[in-house]
Every structure is written in C-alpha cells, then in structure tokens.
Amino acid sequence: VISHVAELYATGSSVIAPNPQLAIQICKLCIDLGYIDGYGLLADFHEIGIGIEKDYHKSLTSLLEGAKKGSPYCMVKLAKRNQRHRTCFDGKSIIDKEEEFQWLYKAAELGYAPSYIPLGLRYESGCGTEQSYDKAVLWYNKAKEAGIETSMDYLMNLLPRMWSKMYNEAKEAGIE
C-alpha cells in the first residue's frame, strides 16, 4: 500500500498534489522497512526522472539490488529493462544476455507468473540460453495455467514453427 502512496505523490491525482521529493522519500522508506519491491519503484523514478535526475544506470543498479535481495518483481524488470537498454536505447547495460535469462529463470522458479512469458520468449529465440521450443511451450503453458490471457497467442505463434522444424528434420533424416 505504501508504495502506491509513493506512486500517487510522484505524479499526483485529483486529491493529491504531485510531490516527487516526498515520493522518493516514501520509496526509500519502503526499502528501509524491508519491502524489496520498492527497489523497482525507485528504479522507475530514476528511469523517468521523477523527483531525481534521469539516470538509466541508477535505474538498472536499483533493480539489480532488489533482484539480489530476492524480489522476483525486480528480477523480471531488470531483465526486460536491461535488454531494452542493450538493444534499443543507449547500449548501456549492467548484465549480459545470459544473466538476464538467469534472473528471469530465478523469478519463474519462485513462481512469479509475470516471468513465464519473457522466459518462454528467451527459450523460443535462444537469447541468453540454448534455443528450445519445448521449453518455450512449457513456460507459455505455465503462463496459461496462471491465467495470463496472452499466453495462447504465444503458443499459437510458436506451434507452426515447431511443426515446420520437425517436418524439416524428418525430411533431412529421410523420413516422410
């Protein structure tokens, strides 16, 4: 709840005037009280520049600190944001593709459902790990079981490629 108060003060609402400095203080209080997901909110403030100077590196290091302390929320956010900076923005990242994969995998092992589809995508593409359509399907199915609606889109997109790959492998082996 307290982190939501910080978010409200960051941008303001119809009843709360924006106060980014107070939002940062509340966020840091959350972390001091042991709410490790607070590192994710602090990272967002650094990423966007709310109440503090925009600093992508501090955003990533805040996420890494939260991930190291056991926050699956920070683990997933770190992998996604680090990849985005590595491939789309400034090229600056603090971990490599393999470490991004490891953080997603750890979050998935902890049962954090928002990690299932990104992990499936990593297996599907072979980004940071060996490509495995079977493992991608496993994680997309876990997402489906967790009630993530878009999981079927990922499965339906992957299945034709799996069948094509199996057909080509059978054809190369002389089995038709």
Accessible surface in RSA format (square Angstrom, percent):
REM  Atomic radii and reference values for relative SASA: ProtOr
REM  Chains: A
REM  Algorithm: Lee & Richards
REM  Probe-radius: 1.40
REM  Slices: 20
REM RES _ NUM      All-atoms   Total-Side   Main-Chain    Non-polar    All polar
REM                ABS   REL    ABS   REL    ABS   REL    ABS   REL    ABS   REL
RES VAL A   1   150.79  99.2 118.76 107.5  32.03  77.2 119.06 103.5  31.73  86.1
RES ILE A   2    67.01  38.1  62.62  46.6   4.39  10.6  64.17  46.2   2.85   7.7
RES SER A   3    11.94  10.1  11.64  15.5   0.30   0.7   4.80  10.2   7.14  10.0
RES HIS A   4   114.25  62.4 113.32  78.8   0.93   2.4  73.42  75.7  40.83  47.5
RES VAL A   5    52.11  34.3  52.11  47.2   0.00   0.0  52.11  45.3   0.00   0.0
RES ALA A   6     0.00   0.0   0.00   0.0   0.00   0.0   0.00   0.0   0.00   0.0
RES GLU A   7    79.04  45.4  75.06  56.8   3.98   9.5  25.20  48.8  53.83  44.0
RES LEU A   8    73.99  41.2  73.31  52.4   0.68   1.7  73.94  51.9   0.06   0.1
RES TYR A   9    56.49  26.4  56.49  32.1   0.00   0.0  16.96  12.7  39.53  48.7
RES ALA A  10     8.34   7.7   1.82   2.8   6.52  14.8   1.82   2.6   6.52  17.3
RES THR A  11    95.06  67.6  70.44  71.4  24.63  58.7  60.43  81.2  34.63  52.4
RES GLY A  12    14.69  18.1   0.00   N/A  14.69  18.1   2.36   6.5  12.33  27.6
RES SER A  13    51.83  43.8  18.56  24.8  33.27  76.6  32.69  69.6  19.13  26.8
RES SER A  14   119.22 100.7  72.25  96.4  46.98 108.2  58.56 124.7  60.66  85.0
RES VAL A  15   132.95  87.5  96.25  87.1  36.70  88.4 104.34  90.7  28.61  77.6
RES ILE A  16    36.85  21.0  32.49  24.2   4.36  10.5  36.18  26.1   0.68   1.8
RES ALA A  17    77.94  71.7  61.72  95.2  16.22  36.9  67.43  95.0  10.51  27.8
RES PRO A  18    85.59  62.4  66.11  60.3  19.48  70.8  66.11  54.6  19.48 121.0
RES ASN A  19    60.41  41.7  58.04  56.1   2.37   5.7   9.66  23.2  50.75  49.1
RES PRO A  20    42.94  31.3  42.94  39.1   0.00   0.0  42.94  35.4   0.00   0.0
RES GLN A  21   109.79  61.4 107.61  78.6   2.18   5.2  57.96 123.4  51.83  39.3
RES LEU A  22    58.49  32.6  56.90  40.7   1.59   4.0  57.81  40.6   0.68   1.8
RES ALA A  23     0.00   0.0   0.00   0.0   0.00   0.0   0.00   0.0   0.00   0.0
RES ILE A  24    11.54   6.6  11.54   8.6   0.00   0.0  11.54   8.3   0.00   0.0
RES GLN A  25   115.16  64.4 107.47  78.5   7.69  18.3  37.89  80.7  77.26  58.6
RES ILE A  26    20.12  11.4  19.58  14.6   0.54   1.3  20.04  14.4   0.08   0.2
RES CYS A  27     0.12   0.1   0.04   0.0   0.08   0.2   0.08   0.2   0.04   0.0
RES LYS A  28   106.14  51.8 105.59  64.8   0.54   1.3  56.85  51.2  49.28  52.5
RES LEU A  29    81.80  45.6  79.17  56.6   2.63   6.6  81.02  56.9   0.78   2.1
RES CYS A  30     1.02   0.8   0.51   0.6   0.51   1.2   0.76   1.9   0.26   0.3
RES ILE A  31    29.18  16.6  19.98  14.9   9.20  22.2  20.04  14.4   9.15  24.8
RES ASP A  32   118.88  83.3  82.63  82.2  36.25  85.7  26.84  63.2  92.04  91.8
RES LEU A  33   126.61  70.5  91.92  65.8  34.68  87.2  97.03  68.1  29.58  79.6
RES GLY A  34    52.59  64.9   0.00   N/A  52.59  64.9  31.65  86.8  20.94  46.9
RES TYR A  35    98.96  46.2  92.62  52.7   6.34  16.5  71.25  53.5  27.70  34.1
RES ILE A  36    51.30  29.2  50.27  37.5   1.03   2.5  50.32  36.2   0.99   2.7
RES ASP A  37    42.31  29.6  39.55  39.4   2.76   6.5   4.99  11.7  37.32  37.2
RES GLY A  38     0.40   0.5   0.00   N/A   0.40   0.5   0.40   1.1   0.00   0.0
RES TYR A  39    14.09   6.6  14.09   8.0   0.00   0.0   8.78   6.6   5.31   6.5
RES GLY A  40     0.00   0.0   0.00   N/A   0.00   0.0   0.00   0.0   0.00   0.0
RES LEU A  41    15.26   8.5  14.93  10.7   0.33   0.8  15.15  10.6   0.12   0.3
RES LEU A  42    18.76  10.4  18.76  13.4   0.00   0.0  18.76  13.2   0.00   0.0
RES ALA A  43     0.00   0.0   0.00   0.0   0.00   0.0   0.00   0.0   0.00   0.0
RES ASP A  44    26.23  18.4  25.89  25.8   0.34   0.8   9.79  23.1  16.44  16.4
RES PHE A  45     4.61   2.3   4.61   2.9   0.00   0.0   4.61   2.8   0.00   0.0
RES HIS A  46    22.10  12.1  22.10  15.4   0.00   0.0  11.54  11.9  10.56  12.3
RES GLU A  47    19.37  11.1  15.85  12.0   3.52   8.4  11.96  23.1   7.41   6.0
RES ILE A  48   105.58  60.1  91.43  68.1  14.15  34.1  94.73  68.2  10.84  29.4
RES GLY A  49    28.26  34.9   0.00   N/A  28.26  34.9   3.35   9.2  24.91  55.8
RES ILE A  50    30.00  17.1  26.14  19.5   3.86   9.3  30.00  21.6   0.00   0.0
RES GLY A  51    18.23  22.5   0.00   N/A  18.23  22.5   8.54  23.4   9.68  21.7
RES ILE A  52    50.84  28.9  34.68  25.8  16.15  38.9  45.67  32.9   5.16  14.0
RES GLU A  53   150.51  86.4 130.84  99.0  19.67  46.8  56.57 109.4  93.94  76.7
RES LYS A  54   113.99  55.6  94.83  58.2  19.16  45.6  42.74  38.5  71.26  75.9
RES ASP A  55    44.56  31.2  38.46  38.3   6.11  14.4  12.63  29.7  31.94  31.8
RES TYR A  56    76.47  35.7  72.90  41.5   3.57   9.3  42.97  32.3  33.50  41.3
RES HIS A  57   105.14  57.5  99.81  69.4   5.33  13.6  70.75  72.9  34.39  40.0
RES LYS A  58   110.10  53.7 109.84  67.4   0.25   0.6  54.53  49.1  55.57  59.2
RES SER A  59     0.00   0.0   0.00   0.0   0.00   0.0   0.00   0.0   0.00   0.0
RES LEU A  60     2.76   1.5   2.76   2.0   0.00   0.0   2.76   1.9   0.00   0.0
RES THR A  61    50.34  35.8  46.46  47.1   3.89   9.3  35.96  48.3  14.38  21.7
RES SER A  62    12.19  10.3   9.51  12.7   2.68   6.2   2.70   5.8   9.49  13.3
RES LEU A  63     0.00   0.0   0.00   0.0   0.00   0.0   0.00   0.0   0.00   0.0
RES LEU A  64    31.83  17.7  31.83  22.8   0.00   0.0  31.83  22.4   0.00   0.0
RES GLU A  65    80.33  46.1  77.53  58.7   2.79   6.7  21.81  42.2  58.52  47.8
RES GLY A  66     0.00   0.0   0.00   N/A   0.00   0.0   0.00   0.0   0.00   0.0
RES ALA A  67     0.80   0.7   0.00   0.0   0.80   1.8   0.00   0.0   0.80   2.1
RES LYS A  68   144.34  70.4 110.84  68.0  33.50  79.8  65.49  58.9  78.85  84.0
RES LYS A  69   114.59  55.9  85.59  52.5  29.00  69.1  55.56  50.0  59.03  62.9
RES GLY A  70    30.06  37.1   0.00   N/A  30.06  37.1  19.98  54.8  10.08  22.6
RES SER A  71     0.18   0.2   0.00   0.0   0.18   0.4   0.18   0.4   0.00   0.0
RES PRO A  72    32.77  23.9  32.77  29.9   0.00   0.0  32.77  27.1   0.00   0.0
RES TYR A  73    71.88  33.6  70.67  40.2   1.21   3.2  50.22  37.7  21.66  26.7
RES CYS A  74     0.00   0.0   0.00   0.0   0.00   0.0   0.00   0.0   0.00   0.0
RES MET A  75     0.00   0.0   0.00   0.0   0.00   0.0   0.00   0.0   0.00   0.0
RES VAL A  76     8.22   5.4   8.22   7.4   0.00   0.0   8.22   7.1   0.00   0.0
RES LYS A  77    40.70  19.9  38.19  23.4   2.51   6.0  32.89  29.6   7.81   8.3
RES LEU A  78     0.00   0.0   0.00   0.0   0.00   0.0   0.00   0.0   0.00   0.0
RES ALA A  79     0.00   0.0   0.00   0.0   0.00   0.0   0.00   0.0   0.00   0.0
RES LYS A  80   102.37  49.9  97.58  59.9   4.79  11.4  52.33  47.1  50.05  53.3
RES ARG A  81    19.93   8.4  19.66  10.0   0.27   0.6   1.49   2.0  18.44  11.2
RES ASN A  82     0.00   0.0   0.00   0.0   0.00   0.0   0.00   0.0   0.00   0.0
RES GLN A  83    61.90  34.6  61.90  45.2   0.00   0.0   5.12  10.9  56.78  43.1
RES ARG A  84    88.64  37.2  85.27  43.5   3.37   8.0  39.47  53.9  49.17  29.8
RES HIS A  85     0.14   0.1   0.14   0.1   0.00   0.0   0.03   0.0   0.11   0.1
RES ARG A  86    59.52  25.0  42.46  21.6  17.06  40.6  30.85  42.2  28.67  17.4
RES THR A  87    83.86  59.6  45.53  46.2  38.33  91.3  46.13  62.0  37.73  57.0
RES CYS A  88    90.20  68.2  55.98  62.4  34.23  80.4  18.42  46.7  71.78  77.4
RES PHE A  89   117.31  58.7  82.19  50.9  35.12  91.4  88.80  53.8  28.51  81.6
RES ASP A  90    56.65  39.7  25.79  25.7  30.86  73.0  34.04  80.1  22.61  22.5
RES GLY A  91    50.04  61.7   0.00   N/A  50.04  61.7  24.21  66.4  25.84  57.9
RES LYS A  92   141.75  69.2 136.09  83.5   5.66  13.5  85.77  77.2  55.99  59.6
RES SER A  93    43.43  36.7  14.79  19.7  28.64  66.0   0.36   0.8  43.07  60.3
RES ILE A  94    46.09  26.2  13.22   9.8  32.87  79.2  20.88  15.0  25.21  68.4
RES ILE A  95    11.77   6.7   5.28   3.9   6.49  15.6  10.46   7.5   1.31   3.6
RES ASP A  96    71.64  50.2  67.14  66.8   4.51  10.7  33.38  78.6  38.26  38.2
RES LYS A  97    90.47  44.1  89.87  55.1   0.60   1.4  32.46  29.2  58.01  61.8
RES GLU A  98    92.86  53.3  92.73  70.2   0.13   0.3  49.51  95.8  43.35  35.4
RES GLU A  99    78.47  45.1  78.13  59.1   0.34   0.8  28.72  55.5  49.76  40.6
RES GLU A 100     0.00   0.0   0.00   0.0   0.00   0.0   0.00   0.0   0.00   0.0
RES PHE A 101    11.29   5.6  11.29   7.0   0.00   0.0  11.29   6.8   0.00   0.0
RES GLN A 102   104.97  58.7 101.96  74.5   3.01   7.2  40.68  86.6  64.29  48.8
RES TRP A 103    39.28  15.8  39.13  18.9   0.15   0.3  31.63  16.9   7.64  12.4
RES LEU A 104     1.11   0.6   1.11   0.8   0.00   0.0   1.11   0.8   0.00   0.0
RES TYR A 105    72.62  33.9  72.62  41.3   0.00   0.0  30.53  22.9  42.09  51.9
RES LYS A 106    94.70  46.2  94.25  57.8   0.46   1.1  41.97  37.8  52.73  56.2
RES ALA A 107     0.00   0.0   0.00   0.0   0.00   0.0   0.00   0.0   0.00   0.0
RES ALA A 108     5.53   5.1   0.00   0.0   5.53  12.6   0.00   0.0   5.53  14.6
RES GLU A 109   117.10  67.2  80.24  60.7  36.86  87.8  31.93  61.8  85.17  69.5
RES LEU A 110   102.97  57.3  68.52  49.0  34.45  86.6  73.76  51.8  29.21  78.6
RES GLY A 111    46.84  57.8   0.00   N/A  46.84  57.8  23.59  64.7  23.24  52.1
RES TYR A 112    56.85  26.5  53.12  30.2   3.74   9.7  42.09  31.6  14.77  18.2
RES ALA A 113    25.35  23.3  23.28  35.9   2.08   4.7  23.28  32.8   2.08   5.5
RES PRO A 114    66.30  48.3  55.18  50.3  11.12  40.4  62.37  51.5   3.93  24.4
RES SER A 115     0.00   0.0   0.00   0.0   0.00   0.0   0.00   0.0   0.00   0.0
RES TYR A 116    23.19  10.8  23.19  13.2   0.00   0.0   3.92   2.9  19.28  23.8
RES ILE A 117    16.99   9.7  16.77  12.5   0.21   0.5  16.77  12.1   0.21   0.6
RES PRO A 118    16.68  12.2  14.80  13.5   1.88   6.8  16.13  13.3   0.55   3.4
RES LEU A 119     0.00   0.0   0.00   0.0   0.00   0.0   0.00   0.0   0.00   0.0
RES GLY A 120     0.00   0.0   0.00   N/A   0.00   0.0   0.00   0.0   0.00   0.0
RES LEU A 121    72.90  40.6  71.38  51.1   1.53   3.8  71.60  50.3   1.30   3.5
RES ARG A 122    11.67   4.9  11.63   5.9   0.03   0.1   3.28   4.5   8.38   5.1
RES TYR A 123    14.51   6.8  14.51   8.3   0.00   0.0   2.77   2.1  11.74  14.5
RES GLU A 124    15.54   8.9  14.56  11.0   0.98   2.3   4.62   8.9  10.92   8.9
RES SER A 125    76.00  64.2  43.63  58.2  32.38  74.6  46.93  99.9  29.08  40.7
RES GLY A 126    25.22  31.1   0.00   N/A  25.22  31.1   4.13  11.3  21.09  47.2
RES CYS A 127    26.53  20.1  20.58  22.9   5.95  14.0  16.55  41.9   9.98  10.8
RES GLY A 128    11.78  14.5   0.00   N/A  11.78  14.5   1.66   4.6  10.13  22.7
RES THR A 129    38.23  27.2  16.44  16.7  21.80  51.9  14.21  19.1  24.03  36.3
RES GLU A 130   149.19  85.7 134.33 101.6  14.85  35.4  57.15 110.5  92.04  75.1
RES GLN A 131    83.70  46.8  66.34  48.5  17.36  41.3  16.45  35.0  67.25  51.0
RES SER A 132    25.44  21.5  20.31  27.1   5.13  11.8  17.06  36.3   8.38  11.7
RES TYR A 133    31.57  14.7  28.29  16.1   3.28   8.5   8.22   6.2  23.35  28.8
RES ASP A 134   105.33  73.8  96.04  95.6   9.29  22.0  31.27  73.6  74.06  73.9
RES LYS A 135   104.95  51.2 104.15  63.9   0.80   1.9  53.65  48.3  51.30  54.6
RES ALA A 136     0.00   0.0   0.00   0.0   0.00   0.0   0.00   0.0   0.00   0.0
RES VAL A 137    28.42  18.7  28.42  25.7   0.00   0.0  28.42  24.7   0.00   0.0
RES LEU A 138    88.84  49.5  83.06  59.4   5.78  14.5  87.96  61.8   0.88   2.4
RES TRP A 139    19.25   7.7  19.25   9.3   0.00   0.0  16.47   8.8   2.78   4.5
RES TYR A 140     0.00   0.0   0.00   0.0   0.00   0.0   0.00   0.0   0.00   0.0
RES ASN A 141    46.32  31.9  46.32  44.8   0.00   0.0  12.67  30.5  33.65  32.5
RES LYS A 142    80.00  39.0  77.48  47.5   2.52   6.0  24.94  22.4  55.06  58.7
RES ALA A 143     0.00   0.0   0.00   0.0   0.00   0.0   0.00   0.0   0.00   0.0
RES LYS A 144    97.14  47.4  85.75  52.6  11.39  27.1  40.64  36.6  56.50  60.2
RES GLU A 145   141.09  81.0 100.84  76.3  40.25  95.8  47.13  91.2  93.95  76.7
RES ALA A 146    52.50  48.3  11.88  18.3  40.61  92.4  24.53  34.5  27.97  74.1
RES GLY A 147    56.43  69.6   0.00   N/A  56.43  69.6  34.92  95.8  21.51  48.2
RES ILE A 148    48.62  27.7  42.28  31.5   6.34  15.3  46.68  33.6   1.94   5.3
RES GLU A 149   162.11  93.1 135.80 102.7  26.31  62.6  57.53 111.3 104.58  85.4
RES THR A 150    69.47  49.4  68.31  69.2   1.16   2.8  61.13  82.1   8.34  12.6
RES SER A 151     0.79   0.7   0.79   1.1   0.00   0.0   0.00   0.0   0.79   1.1
RES MET A 152    83.20  43.1  83.14  55.0   0.06   0.1  81.88  69.6   1.32   1.8
RES ASP A 153    95.63  67.0  87.36  87.0   8.27  19.6  28.59  67.3  67.04  66.9
RES TYR A 154    69.47  32.4  67.64  38.5   1.84   4.8  29.63  22.3  39.84  49.1
RES LEU A 155    10.72   6.0  10.72   7.7   0.00   0.0  10.72   7.5   0.00   0.0
RES MET A 156   114.83  59.5 106.88  70.7   7.95  18.9  97.27  82.7  17.56  23.3
RES ASN A 157    96.34  66.4  86.98  84.1   9.36  22.5  17.28  41.6  79.07  76.4
RES LEU A 158     0.00   0.0   0.00   0.0   0.00   0.0   0.00   0.0   0.00   0.0
RES LEU A 159    44.78  24.9  44.78  32.0   0.00   0.0  44.78  31.4   0.00   0.0
RES PRO A 160    72.45  52.8  65.41  59.6   7.04  25.6  67.55  55.8   4.90  30.4
RES ARG A 161   101.19  42.5  96.59  49.2   4.60  10.9  59.20  80.9  41.99  25.4
RES MET A 162    27.22  14.1  26.17  17.3   1.05   2.5  26.99  22.9   0.24   0.3
RES TRP A 163   143.69  57.7 139.89  67.7   3.80   8.9 117.99  62.9  25.70  41.7
RES SER A 164    57.21  48.3  49.81  66.5   7.40  17.0  29.72  63.3  27.49  38.5
RES LYS A 165    90.66  44.2  85.08  52.2   5.59  13.3  54.97  49.5  35.69  38.0
RES MET A 166   108.25  56.1 103.09  68.2   5.16  12.3  69.72  59.3  38.53  51.1
RES TYR A 167   121.30  56.6 114.90  65.4   6.40  16.7  94.93  71.3  26.37  32.5
RES ASN A 168    71.65  49.4  70.99  68.6   0.66   1.6  17.72  42.6  53.94  52.1
RES GLU A 169    92.15  52.9  86.20  65.2   5.95  14.2  41.71  80.7  50.44  41.2
RES ALA A 170    32.87  30.2  27.57  42.5   5.30  12.1  31.91  44.9   0.96   2.6
RES LYS A 171   107.95  52.7  96.59  59.3  11.36  27.0  47.72  43.0  60.23  64.2
RES GLU A 172   153.73  88.3 115.02  87.0  38.71  92.2  50.18  97.1 103.55  84.5
RES ALA A 173    73.31  67.4  34.38  53.1  38.93  88.6  47.67  67.1  25.64  67.9
RES GLY A 174    64.34  79.3   0.00   N/A  64.34  79.3  31.98  87.8  32.35  72.5
RES ILE A 175   116.33  66.2 112.30  83.7   4.02   9.7 115.66  83.3   0.66   1.8
RES GLU A 176   167.48  96.2  91.51  69.2  75.97 180.9  61.26 118.5 106.23  86.7
END  Absolute sums over single chains surface
CHAIN  1 A     9840.1       8093.4       1746.7       5605.2       4234.9
END  Absolute sums over all chains
TOTAL          9840.1       8093.4       1746.7       5605.2       4234.9
